[in-house]
Amino acid sequence: MSEPAQFSSPEAMGRFDRMRAALACCTFPPGSPPKRFARQVSQMPLENVTEGQRRHVIRLAYRFRRQMPRDLVPSNDAIKALDAAWNEAKARQADAQRCQPKRSNHAADCPPLLGLMESRYV
């Protein structure tokens, strides 16, 4: 499970809380995933919101910005910066995983089985 989101200040936490409450009041297409997500995240405790959920709320606030209070709508530059930071973190995570040794299922890694197969066809 992901770790809870870290907020830079109490003001940022309060703004995010108001943003997710306002997002739950927006009109969404019927049966759409953003509608279900907005309702679920608005009802969960703020301490349980993960960084990915926080990012998604901010992106949805920009997507439905015409229905949101003007002071809660993130700018386009903020969305681009958020995406760039997210992509950089994902790239670092992928690099860290790539550096770890992997187990192989190749037949050469199993000499006893390979020996049995060769003697069967001789």
BALOBA-1460 file (C-alpha; in Angstrom, 3 decimals):
// residues 122
<rec num="1" residu="m" x="0.000" y="0.000" z="0.000"/>
<rec num="2" residu="s" x="1.203" y="3.517" z="-0.752"/>
<rec num="3" residu="e" x="2.241" y="5.950" z="1.919"/>
<rec num="4" residu="p" x="-0.021" y="8.879" z="2.833"/>
<rec num="5" residu="a" x="0.501" y="12.152" z="1.003"/>
<rec num="6" residu="q" x="2.820" y="14.699" z="2.605"/>
<rec num="7" residu="f" x="1.634" y="18.310" z="2.606"/>
<rec num="8" residu="s" x="4.076" y="21.200" z="2.668"/>
<rec num="9" residu="s" x="1.989" y="23.278" z="5.080"/>
<rec num="10" residu="p" x="-1.328" y="23.305" z="6.951"/>
<rec num="11" residu="e" x="-2.610" y="25.807" z="4.353"/>
<rec num="12" residu="a" x="-1.842" y="23.331" z="1.556"/>
<rec num="13" residu="m" x="-3.647" y="20.583" z="3.467"/>
<rec num="14" residu="g" x="-6.681" y="22.845" z="3.996"/>
<rec num="15" residu="r" x="-6.729" y="23.871" z="0.335"/>
<rec num="16" residu="f" x="-6.570" y="20.237" z="-0.756"/>
<rec num="17" residu="d" x="-9.395" y="19.355" z="1.639"/>
<rec num="18" residu="r" x="-11.573" y="22.125" z="0.168"/>
<rec num="19" residu="m" x="-10.584" y="21.012" z="-3.359"/>
<rec num="20" residu="r" x="-11.702" y="17.426" z="-2.836"/>
<rec num="21" residu="a" x="-14.964" y="18.569" z="-1.202"/>
<rec num="22" residu="a" x="-15.687" y="20.911" z="-4.141"/>
<rec num="23" residu="l" x="-14.815" y="18.168" z="-6.616"/>
<rec num="24" residu="a" x="-17.412" y="15.867" z="-5.042"/>
<rec num="25" residu="c" x="-20.070" y="18.522" z="-5.787"/>
<rec num="26" residu="c" x="-19.214" y="18.743" z="-9.507"/>
<rec num="27" residu="t" x="-21.442" y="17.264" z="-12.199"/>
<rec num="28" residu="f" x="-19.845" y="14.248" z="-13.895"/>
<rec num="29" residu="p" x="-20.978" y="12.054" z="-16.777"/>
<rec num="30" residu="p" x="-23.172" y="9.202" z="-15.486"/>
<rec num="31" residu="g" x="-21.288" y="6.136" z="-14.275"/>
<rec num="32" residu="s" x="-17.858" y="7.635" z="-14.960"/>
<rec num="33" residu="p" x="-14.753" y="6.614" z="-12.999"/>
<rec num="34" residu="p" x="-13.923" y="10.233" z="-12.042"/>
<rec num="35" residu="k" x="-17.338" y="10.561" z="-10.397"/>
<rec num="36" residu="r" x="-16.820" y="7.421" z="-8.327"/>
<rec num="37" residu="f" x="-13.272" y="8.430" z="-7.423"/>
<rec num="38" residu="a" x="-14.274" y="11.964" z="-6.382"/>
<rec num="39" residu="r" x="-17.007" y="10.639" z="-4.120"/>
<rec num="40" residu="q" x="-14.774" y="8.019" z="-2.529"/>
<rec num="41" residu="v" x="-11.822" y="10.342" z="-1.915"/>
<rec num="42" residu="s" x="-14.054" y="13.067" z="-0.456"/>
<rec num="43" residu="q" x="-15.357" y="10.641" z="2.169"/>
<rec num="44" residu="m" x="-12.037" y="9.132" z="3.271"/>
<rec num="45" residu="p" x="-9.981" y="10.685" z="6.089"/>
<rec num="46" residu="l" x="-7.367" y="13.148" z="4.893"/>
<rec num="47" residu="e" x="-4.603" y="11.119" z="6.588"/>
<rec num="48" residu="n" x="-5.390" y="8.103" z="4.359"/>
<rec num="49" residu="v" x="-5.101" y="9.927" z="1.019"/>
<rec num="50" residu="t" x="-2.037" y="8.687" z="-0.867"/>
<rec num="51" residu="e" x="0.263" y="10.772" z="-3.050"/>
<rec num="52" residu="g" x="-1.192" y="9.233" z="-6.219"/>
<rec num="53" residu="q" x="-4.734" y="10.019" z="-5.099"/>
<rec num="54" residu="r" x="-3.712" y="13.580" z="-4.260"/>
<rec num="55" residu="r" x="-2.217" y="13.968" z="-7.725"/>
<rec num="56" residu="h" x="-5.365" y="12.583" z="-9.336"/>
<rec num="57" residu="v" x="-7.610" y="14.959" z="-7.357"/>
<rec num="58" residu="i" x="-5.515" y="17.902" z="-8.569"/>
<rec num="59" residu="r" x="-5.725" y="16.701" z="-12.178"/>
<rec num="60" residu="l" x="-9.499" y="16.249" z="-11.893"/>
<rec num="61" residu="a" x="-9.825" y="19.728" z="-10.368"/>
<rec num="62" residu="y" x="-8.102" y="21.090" z="-13.474"/>
<rec num="63" residu="r" x="-10.237" y="18.956" z="-15.793"/>
<rec num="64" residu="f" x="-13.504" y="20.122" z="-14.192"/>
<rec num="65" residu="r" x="-12.209" y="23.653" z="-13.502"/>
<rec num="66" residu="r" x="-15.334" y="25.403" z="-14.820"/>
<rec num="67" residu="q" x="-17.371" y="23.856" z="-12.003"/>
<rec num="68" residu="m" x="-14.812" y="24.528" z="-9.262"/>
<rec num="69" residu="p" x="-14.323" y="27.701" z="-7.219"/>
<rec num="70" residu="r" x="-11.708" y="29.825" z="-8.955"/>
<rec num="71" residu="d" x="-9.292" y="29.877" z="-5.999"/>
<rec num="72" residu="l" x="-9.120" y="26.046" z="-5.934"/>
<rec num="73" residu="v" x="-8.316" y="25.498" z="-9.616"/>
<rec num="74" residu="p" x="-4.635" y="24.645" z="-10.247"/>
<rec num="75" residu="s" x="-2.887" y="26.418" z="-13.111"/>
<rec num="76" residu="n" x="-1.778" y="24.639" z="-16.259"/>
<rec num="77" residu="d" x="1.852" y="25.232" z="-15.229"/>
<rec num="78" residu="a" x="1.179" y="23.553" z="-11.873"/>
<rec num="79" residu="i" x="-0.242" y="20.506" z="-13.665"/>
<rec num="80" residu="k" x="2.809" y="20.306" z="-15.946"/>
<rec num="81" residu="a" x="5.163" y="20.605" z="-12.964"/>
<rec num="82" residu="l" x="3.197" y="17.925" z="-11.108"/>
<rec num="83" residu="d" x="3.438" y="15.573" z="-14.103"/>
<rec num="84" residu="a" x="7.148" y="16.248" z="-14.547"/>
<rec num="85" residu="a" x="7.868" y="15.511" z="-10.890"/>
<rec num="86" residu="w" x="5.758" y="12.335" z="-11.051"/>
<rec num="87" residu="n" x="7.506" y="11.108" z="-14.216"/>
<rec num="88" residu="e" x="10.916" y="11.818" z="-12.703"/>
<rec num="89" residu="a" x="10.039" y="9.847" z="-9.575"/>
<rec num="90" residu="k" x="8.781" y="6.943" z="-11.692"/>
<rec num="91" residu="a" x="11.988" y="6.991" z="-13.769"/>
<rec num="92" residu="r" x="14.115" y="6.879" z="-10.603"/>
<rec num="93" residu="q" x="12.036" y="3.984" z="-9.306"/>
<rec num="94" residu="a" x="12.448" y="2.116" z="-12.607"/>
<rec num="95" residu="d" x="16.218" y="2.722" z="-12.545"/>
<rec num="96" residu="a" x="16.446" y="1.368" z="-9.008"/>
<rec num="97" residu="q" x="14.531" y="-1.760" z="-9.998"/>
<rec num="98" residu="r" x="16.636" y="-2.234" z="-13.125"/>
<rec num="99" residu="c" x="19.840" y="-2.223" z="-11.061"/>
<rec num="100" residu="q" x="18.685" y="-5.135" z="-8.915"/>
<rec num="101" residu="p" x="19.668" y="-8.644" z="-10.042"/>
<rec num="102" residu="k" x="16.884" y="-10.668" z="-11.588"/>
<rec num="103" residu="r" x="16.328" y="-14.395" z="-11.470"/>
<rec num="104" residu="s" x="16.214" y="-16.093" z="-14.809"/>
<rec num="105" residu="n" x="14.052" y="-19.005" z="-15.913"/>
<rec num="106" residu="h" x="16.372" y="-19.855" z="-18.765"/>
<rec num="107" residu="a" x="17.136" y="-23.569" z="-19.308"/>
<rec num="108" residu="a" x="20.885" y="-22.961" z="-19.018"/>
<rec num="109" residu="d" x="20.336" y="-22.030" z="-15.370"/>
<rec num="110" residu="c" x="19.074" y="-25.580" z="-14.677"/>
<rec num="111" residu="p" x="21.931" y="-27.948" z="-15.617"/>
<rec num="112" residu="p" x="20.405" y="-31.109" z="-14.081"/>
<rec num="113" residu="l" x="17.229" y="-30.768" z="-16.130"/>
<rec num="114" residu="l" x="19.202" y="-29.886" z="-19.213"/>
<rec num="115" residu="g" x="21.297" y="-33.023" z="-18.752"/>
<rec num="116" residu="l" x="18.181" y="-35.233" z="-18.552"/>
<rec num="117" residu="m" x="16.753" y="-33.719" z="-21.692"/>
<rec num="118" residu="e" x="19.973" y="-34.270" z="-23.645"/>
<rec num="119" residu="s" x="20.281" y="-37.933" z="-22.622"/>
<rec num="120" residu="r" x="16.710" y="-38.608" z="-23.698"/>
<rec num="121" residu="y" x="17.387" y="-37.598" z="-27.291"/>
<rec num="122" residu="v" x="20.717" y="-39.415" z="-27.732"/>
